Amino acid sequence: GAIPITPHLLFPFMDDENQKHRGDAMFMDIILLGKCNELWVFGEKITGGMQVEINLAEKRRQPIKYFTDKDLGGEY
């Protein structure tokens, strides 16, 4: 089975506009990604944070799966 982890929803107390909070959240995100077997990327737009995750997963040779609206049968 799989357990979805959505880091930006796990840390709602972090202020994305605050650079210290952003750095702390990305640090925790990277730790979480290290516990995952693969990375799933949803959507057409890749944000800066998503690109960091993708680059790290590639470096760690973690499988990456991409999903778009079309793959999921509509908008989400």
C-alpha positions in Angstrom: 0.0 0.0 0.0 0.9 3.7 -0.1 0.4 6.5 2.4 0.2 10.0 0.8 2.3 12.7 2.5 1.6 16.3 1.6 4.2 18.4 3.5 2.6 21.8 2.9 -0.5 20.5 4.6 1.5 19.0 7.5 3.0 22.3 8.5 0.2 24.9 8.3 1.8 26.8 11.2 4.7 27.8 9.0 4.6 31.1 7.2 5.7 30.6 3.6 6.5 34.3 3.3 8.9 34.1 6.2 12.3 32.9 5.0 13.2 31.2 8.3 9.9 29.3 8.4 10.3 28.4 4.7 13.8 27.0 5.3 12.6 25.0 8.3 9.7 23.6 6.4 11.9 22.6 3.5 14.3 20.9 5.9 11.5 18.9 7.4 10.2 18.1 3.9 13.6 16.8 2.9 13.7 14.5 6.0 10.2 13.2 5.1 11.2 12.6 1.5 14.1 10.5 2.8 11.6 8.1 4.4 9.6 7.7 1.2 10.0 4.9 -1.4 8.9 7.2 -4.2 7.8 10.7 -5.1 4.5 11.4 -6.7 4.2 14.8 -8.4 0.7 16.2 -9.1 -0.2 19.0 -11.5 1.2 20.8 -14.5 2.9 23.6 -12.6 6.2 22.7 -10.8 6.8 25.1 -7.9 10.3 25.9 -6.5 9.7 23.6 -3.6 8.5 20.8 -5.8 11.6 21.2 -8.0 13.8 20.8 -4.9 12.0 17.6 -4.0 12.3 16.3 -7.6 16.0 17.0 -7.8 16.6 15.3 -4.4 14.6 12.3 -5.4 16.5 12.0 -8.7 19.8 12.3 -6.7 18.7 9.5 -4.3 17.4 7.5 -7.3 13.9 7.4 -5.8 11.2 6.6 -8.4 9.2 9.6 -9.5 5.6 9.4 -10.8 4.0 12.3 -12.5 0.2 12.8 -12.6 -1.7 15.5 -14.5 -5.4 16.5 -14.6 -5.8 14.3 -17.7 -4.3 11.3 -15.8 -6.8 11.8 -13.0 -9.9 12.4 -15.2 -10.4 16.1 -14.6 -9.2 19.1 -12.5 -8.2 18.7 -8.9 
